[in-house]
Amino acid sequence: MENEKITVSVIKADVGGLCGHTLAPEELLEACEAVLEEAVDEILIDYYVTRCGDDIDLIMTHKLGCDNEKVHGLAWKAFEEATKIAKELKLYGAGQDLLADSFSGNVRGLGPGCAEMEFIERKSEPIVIFCCDKTDPTAFNYPLFKMFADPFNTAGLVFDPSMISGFKFEVHDIIGHKKVFLETPEEMYMLLALIGDYERYAIKRIFRRKDNEIAAVVSTEKLNYIAGEYVGKDDPVAIVRAQSGFPAVGEVLEPFANPHFVPGWMRGSHWGPLMPVGEDDAIPTRFDGPPRIMALGFQLSNGMLIGPNDLFEDKGFDKAREKAFEMADIIRRMGPFQPHRLPSGMMEYTTVPKVLKALEDRFIPLEESEKLKEGSQKRENRDDVE
């Protein structure tokens, strides 16, 4: 398989949670595994099925390229089988990320999130798969910038000759449905001007500038703009290649040592700290959170997934978890007030439009309000004189 391109596809969906939004039970994972196992050698080279909270994550390798109908159809079938069990068990939100009645080409726009990249394996090919719950794709804006553009995080940007020319970022305008490519370090400030806006801009892909080699990819499907209404928190996945011309694994993980606030959490309507956890701790419960992220390290060997190494399980991230808890305590005190509550345009669930509708006849122009106030004051003055 030397010089033959390998595709890594990570496709996720929420098809049902055990007792609310906390956990996708083993029965659902087993249903997905059964479907993928039948496709080994025919469609897939290898696979790994996991969960992050109530999301099921299908990690698959194959030689069919990105957006392949067979691979996406396989994932859809796996989620359909898991949905059948979810409905039998009366799990919460059974099938909620399957927005169409049938599969049509690929999963984009149908509910599941998808991150894929195609490349020729290096002599040693370490990759990190990130899976999230209770947040949206913009959660990766900050850490990906740190990994690929911040020399204070990634020493390789200074010391590795193959990285010193920088990286190219593909940024999606998820409202305007368009994209732009920005190169660092020269266009770093323009990049920050966009990706600091979590409501509109999300990093989709990153390429090494010297040879345009793919370095990272994120699922950026925003269900609120695809389906016409917000029906999911997106709960993104990402693939990052590491070492030998890319950030070292430690540099890939370092941004998560200091938790940052991301949109999502309860009802997809609050800011919360993104907490790095191992697979066994990816079960968000407190206020349906805090938002979780896990990192699984694999070595690719002719398309086979060697691993995973549960990278955030390491005690080195214990302080990051403690800090996330402190951040959660502080922002939870705000309750329904901003900055804990998201702006209306970012909220998954909001009654604000209905409240405004109910009150529309009671709102009056400020000028008219001032006149009414003046008239009332004059009447009070006359009453005082009399």
N, C-alpha and C positions, 0 to 999 in steps of 0.2 A: 504493500500500500504506500510505498515511498513516493513522495511528490503527488499523491492523490489527495484531493481536498476532502476534509472532514467537516461536517456540519454539527454544531451543538445547538439543540433546540430546547428551550425551557418554556413550557406552557403551563399556566396555572389557572385554576378556577375555584370558586366557592360554590359547592353544590350541596352544602348542608352542614350544620354545626350541632354538636352534642351539648345540649343545655345552653342555648343561646349561641353567641358568636365565638365561643372559646376554643373549640377543638373539632377537627375532622376525625371521626373515629376510625379505628383500624379496619373495620369492615369496608369502608369506602376506599382506603388505600389498597386493600387486597383485591377489590374489584378492578381497580385501574391496573394493578400489576398483572392480573390474569390476561387482560386485553393486550398489554404491551409484550408480555412473554410470548404470545402466539405470533407476534410480528418480528421477533428476532430472526435474523438471517434473511428474511424476506423484505422487510422495510428497514428495520433498525439493526444497528451493530450492538448497542448496549443501552441500558436505561437504569434509572434510579428514581423511585417514587418516595416522596416525603411530604411533610405538611408543615405549614407555619400558621399556627392558630387554626382557623376554620378553612384555610386555603390548602388545596392539594396542588403540589408542584411536581410536574412530570419533567424529568431531566433525561433527554434522549440524544443519542449520537447516531449518525447515518451518513450516507454519501449522496443524498438527493437534493442538497441545496436548501436555501431559505425559502419560506412560503410554499413548500411542496404540498400538494393536495393530499398525497397519501399519508404523509406524516401528520398534517393537521387533522385529517379525517380520522386518523388513529386516535389522536388525543381527544377529539370530539366523542368518538365511540366510548373511550374510557370514561369520560365524564358522564356520558349518558348512562352507562352501566352503574356508575357510582350513584347517580341521581335516583335510579330505580330503587336502590337499597335505602337511600336517604328518605325517600317517600314512604317506603315500607316501615321504616323505623320512626317516622314522623319527626325527623330532624328539623331543626329550625332553618328556615330559608332554603329548603330543598330545591335544588336546581336553579338558584337565583342568578347565577352567572351565565346560564344558557338562555340567551335572549331570543333565539330563533327556534322554530319548530324542527328545522332540519339543517344539516350541514351544507354549505355552498362554497366550495373551493378552498377557503382557509378560515381560521378562527377569528381573524381580525374583523372587528365590527360586530361580532356575534356574542361578545361577552368576556371570554377568557383573555388573559393577558399573555403576551408572547415576546420573548427575547431570543434571537437567533444570530449566530455568526458562522461563517464558512472560512476555512483557512487550511493551509498545508501544515501538518504537525512539524514542530521543531524537533531537534534531537531530544529535548526534554520539554514537555508541554504541560506546565501547571496552570490550572484555571481555578478561579474562585466563583462559585455560584452563590449569589445573595438572594434570599427570599424574605419578604416582608409581610406583616399583617397590621392592619389598622392604620394605614397611611396611603399616600398616592405617589405616582412616579417622580414628582419633584423632590421627594425625599432624598434622591440620589444626586441632586444638583450640587450640594455642598461637598459631600465626600468625594465625588468624582473630580471636582475642581481641585480639591486637596491632593488627590492621588496623582493627577496628570498635569497640574499647572503650578503647584505650590512647592518651591524648593525647600521650605522650612519643614514640610511633611515628607517630601520625596527627595532624598539626597541624590538619587540617580539622575535627576534633572541637571545636577551640577557635575557629577563625577562619571557618569556612564556616557561614553562617546556616542553610543547609538541612540541616546535619548536627548542629547543636548540641543538638537534642532527643534525639539518641542512636539506638540500634538495638535491635531485638528479636531474641533468639536462640532458635531452636527446638532444644532439646537432647533427644536420644534416649537412653533407657535401653536399651541393646542386649541386655541380659540379661532385664530385666523386660518388654520389648516395650511400652513406653509412652513418652510424651514430655511435655515441659514447656516453657512459654514464659517467658523471663526478659528483663527490660528493663534496659538500661544507660543512664545510669550508676547509677540508684537500686539495682538488684539485682546490681551487679557482684560483690560478695563471695559471694553465693549462687551466682552463675554459676561463679565460680572454684572454689567448693567442689565442684561437680560435674565440670566439665571437666578438672580436674587429675587425675581418676581415669581413666586411659587404659583400664582394664580394663572399665569399665562404661558410661561416658558419652561421646557423640560429638555435636558440633555438626552438625546436618543443614542448616538454612537460617538465613539472617539477613535481616531486613526493616528498612527505614528506618521509624522510629516515626511520623514526622509524616504519612505517607500510606500506610504498609504496603506500600511498593514493594519487590519482591524485590531483594536485593543480592548474595547468595551462596548456593550450594548445594553439598553434598558427597555423594558416593556413600558410604552408610553400611551397605551390605549386609555383614553379618558371616556368612561362610559356615559357620562352626562352629556357629552357632545355627540356621541355616536347614536345613542338610543333616544335622544330627545328629552330625557330626564335623567337625573342622577339616581342610578339604581345600585351602585356599588362604590366601595372605597378604593378600588383599583388594585390595592395590595400588590405592588410591583415586584418583579424579579429582574436580576441583572447578571450578566456574565462578564468577568474581567480576566484577561490573560495576564500572567505574572512572570517575572524574571526575564533575563537575557534580552534586553532591549525594551522591556516594559518595567513598571514599578515592581520591586521585590514584594513577596507576599506580605512581609511585615509593613511595607509602605502602603500596600493596598488596604490593610486592616487598621492602620494607625488613625485615620480620621474618626473612627468610631470609639476611640479611647476617650474622646470628649463629646458626649451626647449633644445633639442639636435638636431644636424644635422643628417638628414636621406637622403638616396638616393631616387630620384623620381622627384617631381615637374614637371616643363614644359617638355613635351615629354619624361618623365621618364629618363631624362638625366642630372639632376642637383642635387647638394646637397642643402638642404633647411631645415629650422627649423620646427620641428613637433609641431604644435600649438594645444593645447587642447581647444575644443569648445563644446557648447551645440548643440543639434540636429538642431535648427533653424539656426545656424551659420556654419553648415557643408556644405558650398557652396563655394568652392575655386574658386576665380576669378583672383586675381592678379598673372599674369604670370602663370595662371592655378593653383594657390596655395595661400599662402604657404601650404605645406602638412598639412592635418587636422587629428585629432583624437578625437572621442567622446567616452564617457564612460556611459553606461547605467546600473544602478543598479537594480537588481531584487531580490525578495525573492521567493524561490521555496516552494510551499506548495502542496505536493502530485503531483508534476509535473506541477502545475499551475504557470504561470509567474505573480507574484504580482508586479506591477510597470508598467513602469520603473521610476526610479529616475534619472533625467538627471544631472549626477554628475558634469560634467565640466561647467555646466551653472552657477555654483556658482561664486560669485564675488571674492572669494578667489583665482581664477585663472586669474583675470584681469591682474595682473602684469606679469604673465607668457605669456599672449597674447601680452602685450606691449613689453616684451623682445623678443618674436618671431618676431614681426614687425621690431625691431631694427636689429636683426640678419639677417632678410631678406634684409633690406636696405644695410647692409654692404656687404653681399655676392653677391647681384645682381650687384654691381659695377664691378664685375669681368667679367660679360658677358660670352663670349665663352671660357674664360681662366680657367684652373684649379686654385684654388680648387673648384670654383663654378660648372664647368663642370665635370661630372663624368669621371673616366677612361673608355677607349673604351670598355672594357669587361663588364661594368655595364650599358652601355647606351642602352635605348630602341630604340631610333632612332639615327643612325649615318651614315654619308656619308663617313667616313674615309676610309673604304675598297674601295669604288668607286673612291675616290680621289687617293688612292695609286695605284689602277689599271690604272687610267688615266696617272699617272706619272711614272709607272714602267720602261718605256724605257728611262726616263730622269735621273733616279738615276744612279750614277756611284760609284764604290768603292772609299773609302777615299784615298787609296794609289795612285790610278790613278789620282784622283783629285789633289793630291799634286804634282805629276809629271807634270801635265798640268800647274799647277801654276808656277813650277820652270821653265818650258820651256818658258812660257810667260814672266817671269821676265828676263831670259837670252836675249830674243829678244829685250826687252825694253832697256836693258843695251847696246847691240850692237848699237841700234838706237841712243842712247845718245852719244856714242863714235863717230859715224860717223857724 
